[in-house]
C-alpha cells in the first residue's frame, strides 16, 4: 500500500457517543452503531473499511451504553482502540465529542480523519478522499434538492467546491449536497479548529455541533475547506427505519 493511500499517517477519530432516538426500540436497547447490517454491526463495517486502508490505531468517543460498544470492538484483531468517554452527549452535541479529543491529538498533531459511526459507505470513496491532493475536505452527497429533509445538514459552495456555509437544508436556498460524516483535515486546520472551539465554548454556547462550529470557523477565519462529492459511490446515513432498510440493500452492493 502506498503512503498516499495509507491511514497510518493520520489520527483517526470515530464519533460514537449517540443513541439513535429516531430508531425508538432499537435505540433504547443499544447504541445506533451496534445495529446489524447483514452479519456485522455498523461499527464493525466502518472499522473494516479503515483497516483496509492501513489504520492501526483508532480513537473512539463513547457515551451511551459505552460498555456494549467496547465489548464488541475489543474482539477486533490487529488494531488498537483508544476510547474517550463523554457524558451528557444529548445535551452538548457531537462537536463536544470532537473537542474531547483535543489534548490527545496535541501529543502527535497528525492530520485528522473524523467519521460518524452511523453510516454505510463504499470503501472506494474513502480511498478517493485519502488520495485527494486537497488537505481539508468534508464529504458531501450529490443528491437532488427534492431528496433533502428539512433537518438535513447541507453545504453551500462556490463553483470550485470551496465551502461557504454549512447549515440545515431549510436555511440554505441552493445546497450543493448533504454532509456524509466522513471528513479530512490537515494538521494546521485541525489545530485552528480546536482553538476556535475553545473560544466558542467560553461564550454562552453550551451545545457544540461540529458542523456549525466549522461553519462559523470558515466564516470568521476565511479558511479554505472543500467539499468532496461521493459521486457514484454508495452511502447511507442511518437515522430512520427507512434508512436502515435502504442500508441493508446498499451493503449487499459494496
C-alpha positions as CSV (number, residue, x, y, z in Angstrom):
1,X,0.0,0.0,0.0
2,X,1.5,3.4,-1.0
3,X,1.9,6.2,1.6
4,X,-0.8,8.4,-0.1
5,X,-3.5,5.8,0.5
6,X,-2.4,4.9,4.0
7,X,-4.5,5.9,7.0
8,X,-1.5,5.1,9.2
9,X,-0.3,8.6,8.6
10,X,-3.5,10.1,10.1
11,X,-5.1,10.4,13.5
12,X,-8.5,8.7,13.3
13,X,-11.5,9.7,15.4
14,X,-14.9,7.9,15.4
15,X,-17.8,9.7,17.0
16,X,-19.9,7.0,18.6
17,X,-21.5,8.6,21.7
18,X,-25.1,8.9,20.4
19,X,-28.0,6.6,20.9
20,X,-30.3,6.8,17.8
21,X,-33.5,8.3,19.3
22,X,-35.4,8.2,16.0
23,X,-35.0,4.4,15.8
24,X,-37.0,4.1,19.0
25,X,-37.0,0.5,20.2
26,X,-33.5,-0.2,18.7
27,X,-32.0,3.0,20.2
28,X,-33.3,2.0,23.7
29,X,-31.6,-1.3,23.7
30,X,-28.2,-0.4,22.3
31,X,-26.2,2.4,20.6
32,X,-27.0,3.1,17.0
33,X,-23.6,1.9,15.8
34,X,-24.4,-1.6,17.0
35,X,-27.2,-2.0,14.6
36,X,-26.5,-5.1,12.5
37,X,-26.4,-4.9,8.7
38,X,-26.0,-8.5,7.4
39,X,-23.6,-10.3,9.7
40,X,-21.8,-7.2,11.1
41,X,-22.7,-4.1,13.1
42,X,-22.2,-0.6,11.7
43,X,-19.1,0.0,13.8
44,X,-17.6,-3.3,12.6
45,X,-18.2,-2.4,9.0
46,X,-16.6,1.1,9.5
47,X,-13.6,-0.4,11.2
48,X,-13.2,-3.0,8.5
49,X,-13.0,-0.1,5.9
50,X,-10.4,1.7,8.0
51,X,-8.3,-1.4,8.4
52,X,-8.4,-1.9,4.6
53,X,-6.5,1.4,4.2
54,X,-3.9,0.8,6.8
55,X,-5.4,2.1,10.1
56,X,-3.5,0.7,13.1
57,X,-4.9,2.9,15.9
58,X,-8.5,4.3,16.3
59,X,-9.7,6.9,18.8
60,X,-13.4,6.4,19.5
61,X,-15.7,8.7,21.5
62,X,-18.2,6.7,23.6
63,X,-21.2,7.8,25.7
64,X,-24.5,6.0,25.7
65,X,-24.1,2.3,26.7
66,X,-20.4,2.5,26.1
67,X,-19.7,-0.9,27.6
68,X,-21.7,-2.6,24.8
69,X,-19.5,-0.9,22.1
70,X,-16.3,-1.7,24.0
71,X,-17.3,-5.4,24.3
72,X,-17.9,-5.5,20.5
73,X,-14.8,-3.7,19.3
74,X,-12.4,-5.4,21.7
75,X,-12.9,-8.6,19.7
76,X,-11.5,-7.0,16.5
77,X,-7.9,-8.0,16.0
78,X,-4.8,-6.2,14.7
79,X,-5.9,-2.7,15.7
80,X,-5.5,-0.6,18.8
81,X,-8.6,1.2,20.2
82,X,-8.3,4.3,22.4
83,X,-11.6,5.2,23.9
84,X,-12.7,8.6,25.1
85,X,-15.7,8.9,27.4
86,X,-18.1,11.8,27.3
87,X,-21.1,12.5,29.5
88,X,-24.4,14.2,28.5
89,X,-23.9,13.7,24.8
90,X,-27.5,14.7,24.1
91,X,-27.0,18.0,26.0
92,X,-23.7,19.0,24.4
93,X,-23.7,17.6,20.9
94,X,-21.2,15.6,18.9
95,X,-18.9,18.5,18.4
96,X,-18.0,18.1,22.1
97,X,-17.0,14.6,21.2
98,X,-14.5,16.0,18.8
99,X,-13.3,18.6,21.3
100,X,-12.8,16.0,23.9
101,X,-10.0,14.6,21.6
102,X,-8.0,17.8,21.7
103,X,-5.4,17.0,24.4
104,X,-4.7,13.6,23.0
105,X,-4.3,15.0,19.5
106,X,-1.9,17.7,20.6
107,X,0.6,15.0,21.5
108,X,1.2,13.9,17.9
109,X,-0.5,16.6,15.7
110,X,-1.2,14.3,12.7
111,X,-3.7,15.2,10.0
112,X,-7.1,14.1,11.2
113,X,-9.9,11.9,9.8
114,X,-13.3,12.1,11.5
115,X,-16.1,9.6,11.0
116,X,-19.6,9.4,12.1
117,X,-20.4,5.8,13.3
118,X,-24.0,5.6,11.9
119,X,-23.0,5.4,8.2
120,X,-22.5,2.8,5.5
121,X,-20.3,3.7,2.5
122,X,-18.3,2.3,-0.4
123,X,-14.7,2.0,0.8
124,X,-13.5,3.3,-2.6
125,X,-14.9,6.7,-1.6
126,X,-12.6,6.7,1.4
127,X,-9.6,5.9,-0.9
128,X,-10.6,8.9,-3.0
129,X,-10.6,11.2,0.0
130,X,-7.3,9.9,1.3
131,X,-5.6,10.3,-2.1
132,X,-7.0,13.7,-2.8
133,X,-4.4,16.5,-3.0
134,X,-6.7,18.8,-1.1
135,X,-5.9,18.6,2.6
136,X,-9.2,19.8,4.1
137,X,-12.3,18.0,2.9
138,X,-15.8,17.5,4.0
139,X,-17.6,14.5,2.4
140,X,-20.8,15.6,0.6
141,X,-23.5,13.8,-1.3
142,X,-24.7,14.9,-4.7
143,X,-28.4,14.5,-4.1
144,X,-31.1,16.3,-5.9
145,X,-32.8,19.1,-3.9
146,X,-36.1,17.2,-3.7
147,X,-34.4,14.4,-1.7
148,X,-33.4,16.5,1.3
149,X,-35.2,16.5,4.7
150,X,-35.6,19.9,6.4
151,X,-33.1,18.9,9.1
152,X,-30.5,17.5,6.6
153,X,-27.1,19.2,7.1
154,X,-26.1,20.6,3.8
155,X,-23.3,22.7,2.3
156,X,-23.2,25.8,0.1
157,X,-20.1,26.2,-2.0
158,X,-18.7,28.1,-5.0
159,X,-18.0,26.5,-8.4
160,X,-14.6,25.2,-7.3
161,X,-16.1,23.3,-4.3
162,X,-15.0,25.7,-1.7
163,X,-17.5,25.6,1.2
164,X,-19.2,28.9,2.1
165,X,-21.8,27.6,4.6
166,X,-22.9,24.6,6.5
167,X,-26.5,24.6,7.8
168,X,-29.8,22.8,7.8
169,X,-31.4,22.4,4.4
170,X,-34.3,24.7,5.5
171,X,-31.8,27.6,5.8
172,X,-29.9,27.2,2.5
173,X,-31.7,28.0,-0.7
174,X,-29.2,26.3,-3.1
175,X,-27.4,23.4,-1.3
176,X,-24.7,21.5,-3.2
177,X,-25.0,18.4,-1.1
178,X,-25.7,16.7,2.3
179,X,-22.8,16.1,4.7
180,X,-21.7,12.4,4.7
181,X,-20.0,12.1,8.1
182,X,-16.5,11.5,6.5
183,X,-14.0,14.3,6.9
184,X,-10.3,15.0,6.4
185,X,-8.4,17.9,8.0
186,X,-4.8,18.9,7.8
187,X,-2.7,19.4,11.0
188,X,-2.8,23.2,10.5
189,X,-6.6,23.3,10.1
190,X,-7.3,20.8,12.9
191,X,-5.2,22.9,15.3
192,X,-7.1,26.1,14.3
193,X,-10.5,24.4,14.7
194,X,-9.6,23.2,18.2
195,X,-8.5,26.7,19.2
196,X,-11.7,28.1,17.7
197,X,-13.8,25.5,19.6
198,X,-12.2,26.5,22.8
199,X,-13.1,30.2,22.3
200,X,-16.6,29.2,21.2
201,X,-17.1,27.3,24.5
202,X,-16.0,30.2,26.6
203,X,-19.1,32.1,25.4
204,X,-22.8,31.3,26.0
205,X,-22.6,28.3,23.7
206,X,-23.4,25.1,25.6
207,X,-24.2,22.9,22.6
208,X,-21.4,22.2,20.2
209,X,-22.3,20.5,16.9
210,X,-19.2,20.3,14.8
211,X,-20.9,21.2,11.6
212,X,-22.0,24.6,12.9
213,X,-18.6,25.3,14.6
214,X,-16.9,24.6,11.2
215,X,-19.4,26.9,9.5
216,X,-18.6,29.7,11.9
217,X,-14.9,28.9,11.6
218,X,-15.0,29.2,7.8
219,X,-16.9,32.5,8.0
220,X,-14.7,34.1,10.7
221,X,-11.2,32.8,9.6
222,X,-11.8,32.6,5.8
223,X,-10.2,29.2,5.9
224,X,-10.4,27.1,2.7
225,X,-12.3,23.8,3.3
226,X,-13.6,22.0,0.3
227,X,-16.3,19.5,-0.3
228,X,-15.7,16.1,-1.9
229,X,-18.7,14.7,-3.8
230,X,-19.4,11.0,-3.3
231,X,-20.4,10.8,-7.0
232,X,-21.1,7.2,-7.9
233,X,-20.2,5.7,-4.6
234,X,-23.0,4.4,-2.4
235,X,-23.6,5.9,1.1
236,X,-26.3,5.8,3.7
237,X,-26.7,7.8,7.0
238,X,-29.0,5.8,9.2
239,X,-31.5,7.9,11.2
240,X,-34.8,6.1,10.5
241,X,-36.1,2.7,9.8
242,X,-36.4,3.7,6.1
243,X,-32.7,4.5,6.1
244,X,-32.0,1.2,7.8
245,X,-33.8,-0.8,5.2
246,X,-32.0,1.0,2.4
247,X,-28.7,0.5,4.1
248,X,-29.3,-3.3,4.0
249,X,-29.7,-3.1,0.3
250,X,-26.7,-0.9,-0.2
251,X,-24.5,-3.2,1.9
252,X,-25.0,-6.0,-0.5
253,X,-23.6,-3.9,-3.3
254,X,-20.4,-2.6,-1.7
